[in-house]
């Protein structure tokens, strides 16, 4: 029997969502938008992704809550950026710990 760990499994579930697709977003049906999306360097980080990564580099392993609070960023802005970094293998899971609400959360660190 395989143990189910929702904290670890979330990356697998999120990978199927269009918001977290490997290709940059483009306007449906627009040839120029698709060409612009395809021209983006897959190794380039956007400003928000760089902020999340810089936080982890400076503060070490942290939860999403700690990252969002430390950056003064809304959690709905921070979490997708961290997920994008995790999908690219730039950040990885490093265990779990309790948040301020007492719930268990994944700790993230730079790969």
C-alpha positions as CSV (number, residue, x, y, z in Angstrom):
1,X,0.0,0.0,0.0
2,X,1.4,3.4,-1.0
3,X,1.2,6.2,1.6
4,X,-0.6,9.3,0.4
5,X,1.0,12.6,1.5
6,X,-1.0,15.5,0.2
7,X,1.9,17.9,0.8
8,X,4.1,15.9,-1.5
9,X,1.4,15.0,-4.0
10,X,0.3,18.6,-4.7
11,X,3.0,19.3,-7.2
12,X,1.9,16.3,-9.3
13,X,-1.7,17.5,-9.2
14,X,-0.8,21.1,-10.0
15,X,1.3,20.0,-13.0
16,X,-1.9,19.2,-14.9
17,X,-3.4,22.7,-14.4
18,X,-3.1,25.1,-17.4
19,X,-2.0,27.9,-15.1
20,X,1.2,26.0,-14.4
21,X,1.9,24.8,-18.0
22,X,5.5,24.6,-19.1
23,X,4.8,26.9,-22.1
24,X,4.4,30.6,-21.5
25,X,0.8,31.8,-21.8
26,X,-0.5,33.3,-25.0
27,X,-3.8,34.6,-26.4
28,X,-5.8,31.7,-27.8
29,X,-5.9,32.0,-31.6
30,X,-3.3,34.7,-31.9
31,X,-0.3,33.8,-34.1
32,X,1.8,36.7,-32.9
33,X,1.0,36.0,-29.2
34,X,1.9,32.3,-29.6
35,X,5.2,33.3,-31.4
36,X,6.0,35.7,-28.6
37,X,5.3,33.0,-26.0
38,X,7.5,30.5,-27.9
39,X,10.3,33.0,-28.1
40,X,10.7,33.3,-24.4
41,X,13.7,31.7,-22.9
42,X,12.6,28.8,-20.7
43,X,15.5,29.5,-18.3
44,X,14.5,33.2,-17.7
45,X,12.7,34.0,-14.4
46,X,10.2,36.7,-14.1
47,X,10.4,39.4,-11.4
48,X,8.1,37.6,-8.9
49,X,9.9,34.3,-9.4
50,X,13.2,36.1,-8.7
51,X,11.9,37.6,-5.5
52,X,10.7,34.2,-4.2
53,X,14.0,32.6,-5.1
54,X,16.0,35.5,-3.6
55,X,14.0,35.1,-0.3
56,X,14.9,31.4,-0.1
57,X,18.5,32.1,-0.9
58,X,18.7,34.8,1.9
59,X,16.4,33.1,4.5
60,X,16.9,29.4,3.8
61,X,14.2,26.8,3.8
62,X,10.7,28.3,4.3
63,X,7.0,27.6,4.0
64,X,4.8,29.4,1.5
65,X,3.4,31.4,4.4
66,X,6.8,32.5,5.5
67,X,7.8,33.5,2.0
68,X,4.6,35.5,1.4
69,X,4.8,37.2,4.7
70,X,8.5,37.9,4.4
71,X,8.1,39.4,1.0
72,X,4.9,41.3,1.8
73,X,3.3,39.4,-1.0
74,X,-0.2,38.1,-1.2
75,X,-0.3,34.3,-0.9
76,X,-2.2,34.0,-4.1
77,X,0.7,35.7,-5.8
78,X,3.5,33.9,-4.0
79,X,2.3,30.3,-4.2
80,X,2.0,30.1,-8.0
81,X,5.4,31.6,-8.4
82,X,6.9,29.0,-6.0
83,X,5.0,26.3,-7.8
84,X,6.5,27.5,-11.1
85,X,10.0,27.3,-9.6
86,X,9.3,23.9,-8.2
87,X,8.1,22.6,-11.6
88,X,11.3,23.8,-13.1
89,X,13.4,22.1,-10.3
90,X,14.8,25.3,-9.0
91,X,13.2,24.8,-5.6
92,X,12.5,21.5,-3.9
93,X,10.7,20.2,-0.8
94,X,12.7,20.0,2.4
95,X,10.3,18.6,4.9
96,X,7.3,20.0,6.8
97,X,6.6,22.2,9.8
98,X,3.6,23.9,11.4
99,X,2.4,27.3,10.2
100,X,1.1,30.1,12.4
101,X,-2.4,28.5,12.2
102,X,-1.0,25.1,13.4
103,X,-1.4,23.3,10.1
104,X,1.5,21.3,8.6
105,X,3.1,23.0,5.5
106,X,5.8,22.0,3.1
107,X,9.2,23.6,3.6
108,X,10.8,24.8,0.4
109,X,14.5,25.4,-0.3
110,X,16.7,26.2,-3.3
111,X,17.7,23.1,-5.2
